[in-house]
Amino acid sequence: MTRDTHGIVLFDGTCGFCEGAVRFIVTRDRAGYFRFAPAQWPQAVEVLAQHGLSREATRSLVLIEGDRVWLRSTASLRIAARLGWPWKAAAWLLVIPAPIRDIGYRIIAALRHRLAGRSDACTLPPPELKGRLLA
């Protein structure tokens, strides 16, 4: 796997909401473009470091495409843009400035553990995700 042919999605592996979002993406990413890793994994920490970021600095969903790193709402909308219809239509929200979009993102992020609970990043991934984990 190279970063030029796949987008890398890093997520909070202790967040049930985030893991649900990853399952949502996997089932709608027909081309198999995205690869995934909990941000707590050493592989993810290494990838972040290669881009001059630490896990503590990001504290959000992270999308890496080539040498570009996208955070928060921009990452979410760029992911949606690669999914099938109707999800790709959400990409039009990218015209709204990121600081405004990120207000909503931060509200959901603050409530995510209450919405979906906590998870254990060490649990076995579902079969549809196993082959798409960052190695």
C-alpha positions, -999 to +999 in steps of 0.1 A: +000+000+000+013+034-009-002+067+003-004+078-034-030+052-042-050+051-009-063+076+015-055+069+052-081+075+078-070+077+114-096+076+141-100+074+179-099+037+185-116+041+220-146+058+205-177+038+196-189+067+174-156+068+155-156+030+150-192+032+137-181+060+113-153+037+100-177+008+094-200+033+076-171+044+053-160+008+046-194-003+035-198+026+011-162+028-002-168+005-032-134+013-047-115+003-015-097+036-015-094+041+022-071+024+047-077+027+084-060+028+118-068+038+153-047+069+160-034+051+191-016+025+170+022+028+166+017+028+128-007+058+130+016+077+154+045+071+129+024+084+099+014+115+119+050+121+129+060+119+092+036+149+086+049+168+116+018+161+138+013+143+171-018+124+181-024+150+209-022+178+184-048+164+161-075+150+184-099+146+155-106+124+125-075+126+102-074+120+065-041+117+048-039+118+010-005+118-005+014+146+013-018+164+024-034+161+059-070+169+065-086+173+099-120+176+115-149+186+091-126+189+061-115+153+066-151+141+070-163+159+039-134+148+017-141+112+028-178+117+019-167+130-015-152+096-024-183+076-013-213+068-035-244+089-039-259+105-019-230+108+005-207+125-020-232+154-022-220+165+012-188+177-004-205+209-014-203+219+023-165+224+016-174+259+003-182+269+039-151+281+057-135+254+079-137+274+111-175+276+107-179+239+097-157+229+126-180+244+152-205+216+144-177+190+142-164+200+177-199+198+192-203+162+179-167+154+190-175+166+225-206+144+227-193+113+208-186+092+239-221+100+253-237+092+219-220+059+212-199+050+243-164+039+245-147+011+227-117-011+230-091-005+203-078-040+208-109-058+198-108-078+165-120-058+135-149-070+115-140-091+084-147-063+059-122-041+077-094-065+084-077-062+050-079-024+050-061-018+082-028+002+081+000-022+085 
